[in-house]
Amino acid sequence: MDDTGDGTGTGRRRVAGLLAAWAATRAVVLLCVLRVLVLPGPDVTGDVSVIYRGWYEVLRRGSFPLGDVTWQYPPGAALAVLSPAALPFLDYATAFWVLALLADLVVLCLLLYGGRAAGRALRGAWVWTVGAAALGPTLYARYDVMVTAVAVAALLAGVRRPRALGVLAGCGALLKGWPVLLLAGARGTAGRRAWGAAALTGAAGVLLCASALPGALSFLTAQRGRGTEVESVGALVFHVARHAGWDGRVLLRYGSMEFTGPYVGAVSSAATALTGAAFVWLLAWRLRARRCGPHTLADAAFTAVLLCTVTSRVISPQYLVWLVGLGAVCLCFSGSGMRLPVLMVLAAAGVTVLEFPVYFADVVASDGLGVGLLVVRNGLLVAACAVACRTLWRATVPPVPAVSLPSQASRSRANSPS
């Protein structure tokens, strides 16, 4: 039965309660980005008002930000950076936040509409309402909420329209790369249609951007020297090592705080190897999966993004926006088994706002509080990843049939003389 209680007064009250909660939490987020309410720690809005605004001016002059190592995005990101031009009556930052709010509302509407068809309209919408709000001002201080809207639309459309999945996944990948992982669960004839549509969309988008502005592919080399960011899983090694006399430092590099010093390169290489191992696991799952349902596409996408997040050299706070959005789609489907890992991600989102921005100075200094918050947040993400992988495998891969050995009595009869 649909959890909205469709057509009843109870159902309408539930939807009204959800919308009221969304409006109340988003009002608080807006007050934070507008600096009416000020959280302790660094100002998270600087990326929009300073960095994005600087890129906006460069793009308006007819070029991608060449030579800027902080530009680390596919060419479609230019659309997100230029989008505030659609609201010329507002200053750049305010226009960006208004558009981020609209993207947030689009996600909510998609989950309500798509979740009704999948059987769990309110469950996924509540995950988004609570989980995204838990991230605080980070939700609107990056363009990730816009990319997440595209990803949510892709997964909900992909259940019945694989080409729509491919086109939207291709558009999302042009914006920020990771939405290509939405295709992890696309298999068979429908999967080939989705992959083909994504490839055509991506190729057309790259060619269009490259012909319009120089430097469209500069992001491919801008991050070659990137190390281990202080919030990543691998960074915990150096947070602990600093208390044992390790003489490395934390520096602002490539737009984030990173560890530099002895053994950082080795840990970064290990993270890259783990990401490669994650892709090998995903390939093995695709080859062996047989029992797939309407929810498998979302479950596989959620698991794939979790795998790449926990093995990455970088875990920025906005990565949780992706995971909350994908987890919300999973819980729209009554057949999904991802409830526990999604709840872990929601808990991780709540810890993330404490880790950044509230106590980020403690994280950078490797103080006990900062390290403790990272251990909890990253531990929740690693646990969610492990549970999601196990759940996806058990739900879709048939067990290997046991080989029955002949009994001792049968062997005795076979060996006895006739």
Long-range contacts (C-beta under 8 A, 24 or more apart in sequence): 2-116, 2-119, 2-120, 2-121, 3-119, 3-120, 3-121, 3-122, 3-123, 4-116, 4-121, 4-122, 6-116, 14-122, 15-112, 15-122, 18-112, 18-122, 18-125, 18-126, 18-129, 21-126, 21-129, 21-130, 22-105, 22-108, 22-129, 25-129, 25-130, 25-133, 26-101, 26-104, 26-133, 28-133, 29-133, 29-136, 29-137, 29-139, 29-140, 30-97, 30-101, 30-140, 32-136, 32-137, 33-97, 33-137, 33-140, 33-141, 34-94, 34-97, 39-136, 39-137, 39-353, 39-357, 39-358, 40-357, 40-358, 40-359, 41-356, 41-357, 41-358, 41-359, 41-360, 41-361, 42-356, 42-357, 42-360, 43-357, 44-136, 44-137, 44-138, 44-141, 44-356, 44-357, 45-93, 45-137, 45-141, 47-141, 47-142, 48-92, 48-93, 48-96, 48-97, 48-141, 48-142, 49-92, 49-93, 51-255, 52-81, 52-92, 52-96, 52-143, 53-92, 53-93, 55-81, 56-81, 56-82, 56-84, 56-85, 56-92, 59-213, 62-213, 62-214, 63-213, 63-214, 63-215, 64-213, 64-214, 64-215, 64-216, 64-218, 65-215, 65-218, 66-214, 66-215, 66-218, 67-218, 68-222, 69-222, 69-223, 69-254, 69-255, 70-222, 70-254, 70-255, 71-218, 71-219, 71-222, 72-219, 72-222, 72-223, 72-254, 72-255, 73-175, 73-176, 73-177, 73-219, 74-173, 74-174, 74-175, 74-176, 74-177, 74-206, 74-219, 75-174, 75-205, 75-206, 75-209, 75-210, 75-213, 75-216, 75-217, 75-219, 76-171, 76-173, 76-174, 76-175, 76-176, 76-205, 76-209, 77-143, 77-174, 77-175, 77-176, 78-209, 78-213, 79-175, 80-143, 80-146, 80-147, 80-175, 81-143, 83-146, 96-140, 96-143, 97-140, 99-146, 100-139, 100-140, 100-143, 100-145, 100-146, 101-140, 103-145, 103-146, 103-148, 103-149, 104-132, 104-139, 104-140, 104-145, 104-149, 106-149, 106-153, 107-132, 107-145, 107-148, 107-149, 107-152, 107-325, 107-328, 110-149, 110-152, 110-153, 110-156, 111-152, 111-156, 111-328, 111-329, 111-332, 113-156, 114-152, 114-156, 114-157, 114-329, 114-332, 115-332, 117-156, 118-156, 118-159, 118-294, 118-295, 118-332, 118-333, 118-334, 119-332, 119-333, 119-334, 120-331, 120-332, 120-333, 120-334, 121-332, 123-331, 123-332, 124-328, 124-329, 124-330, 124-331, 124-332, 125-328, 127-324, 127-327, 127-328, 127-331, 127-342, 127-346, 128-324, 128-325, 128-328, 130-346, 131-320, 131-324, 131-327, 131-328, 131-345, 131-346, 131-349, 132-321, 132-324, 132-325, 132-349, 134-346, 134-349, 134-350, 134-352, 134-353, 135-317, 135-318, 135-320, 135-321, 135-324, 135-349, 135-352, 135-353, 136-353, 136-357, 137-357, 138-317, 138-318, 138-320, 138-321, 138-352, 138-353, 138-356, 138-357, 139-321, 141-318, 142-318, 142-321, 143-175, 143-176, 144-176, 144-318, 144-319, 144-321, 144-322, 145-321, 146-175, 147-172, 147-175, 147-176, 147-178, 147-179, 147-322, 148-321, 148-322, 148-324, 148-325, 148-326, 149-325, 150-175, 150-179, 151-179, 151-182, 151-301, 151-322, 151-325, 151-326, 152-325, 152-326, 152-328, 152-329, 154-179, 154-182, 155-182, 155-297, 155-298, 155-301, 155-326, 155-329, 156-329, 156-332, 158-182, 158-186, 158-194, 158-297, 159-294, 159-297, 162-186, 162-190, 162-191, 162-193, 162-194, 162-197, 163-193, 163-194, 163-197, 164-197, 165-194, 165-197, 165-198, 165-297, 166-193, 166-194, 166-195, 166-196, 166-197, 166-198, 166-199, 166-200, 166-201, 167-197, 167-198, 167-201, 169-194, 169-198, 169-201, 170-197, 170-198, 170-199, 170-200, 170-201, 170-202, 170-205, 171-201, 171-205, 173-198, 173-202, 174-201, 174-202, 174-205, 174-206, 174-209, 178-305, 178-308, 178-322, 181-301, 181-304, 181-305, 181-308, 182-297, 182-301, 183-301, 184-282, 184-286, 184-300, 184-301, 184-303, 184-304, 185-286, 185-292, 185-296, 185-297, 185-298, 185-299, 185-300, 185-301, 186-297, 187-286, 187-289, 187-292, 222-254, 223-254, 225-253, 225-254, 226-253, 226-254, 226-258, 226-268, 226-313, 226-314, 227-253, 227-258, 227-259, 227-260, 227-264, 227-265, 227-268, 227-313, 228-258, 228-259, 228-264, 228-267, 228-268, 228-271, 228-313, 229-256, 229-257, 229-258, 229-259, 229-313, 229-314, 229-315, 229-316, 230-256, 230-257, 230-258, 230-259, 230-363, 230-364, 231-314, 231-315, 231-316, 231-317, 231-355, 231-356, 231-363, 231-374, 232-271, 232-312, 232-313, 232-314, 232-315, 232-378, 233-271, 233-310, 233-311, 233-315, 233-378, 233-381, 233-382, 234-267, 234-268, 234-270, 234-271, 234-313, 235-259, 235-374, 236-371, 236-374, 236-375, 236-378, 237-263, 237-267, 238-263, 238-264, 238-267, 238-366, 239-366, 239-370, 239-371, 239-374, 240-371, 242-366, 243-366, 250-364, 256-314, 256-316, 257-364, 268-313, 271-311, 271-312, 271-313, 272-313, 274-311, 275-307, 275-308, 275-311, 275-312, 277-311, 278-304, 278-307, 278-308, 278-311, 281-307, 281-389, 282-307, 285-392, 285-393, 285-396, 285-397, 288-397, 289-396, 289-397, 290-396, 290-397, 290-398, 291-395, 291-396, 291-397, 291-398, 292-396, 293-333, 293-335, 294-333, 294-335, 295-330, 295-333, 295-334, 295-335, 295-336, 296-392, 296-395, 296-396, 298-326, 298-329, 298-330, 298-332, 298-333, 298-336, 298-338, 299-330, 299-336, 299-337, 299-338, 299-388, 299-391, 299-392, 299-395, 300-392, 301-326, 301-329, 302-326, 302-327, 302-329, 302-330, 302-338, 302-341, 302-342, 302-388, 303-338, 303-385, 303-388, 303-389, 303-392, 306-341, 306-345, 306-381, 306-384, 306-385, 306-388, 307-385, 307-389, 309-381, 309-385, 310-378, 310-381, 310-382, 310-385, 315-378, 315-381, 317-352, 317-353, 317-355, 317-356, 320-345, 320-348, 320-349, 320-352, 323-348, 323-349, 323-381, 324-349, 337-391, 337-392, 337-395, 338-388, 338-391, 340-384, 340-387, 340-391, 341-383, 341-384, 341-385, 341-387, 341-388, 341-391, 342-384, 344-380, 344-381, 344-383, 344-384, 344-387, 345-380, 345-381, 345-384, 347-380, 348-377, 348-380, 348-381, 348-384, 351-376, 351-377, 351-380, 352-377
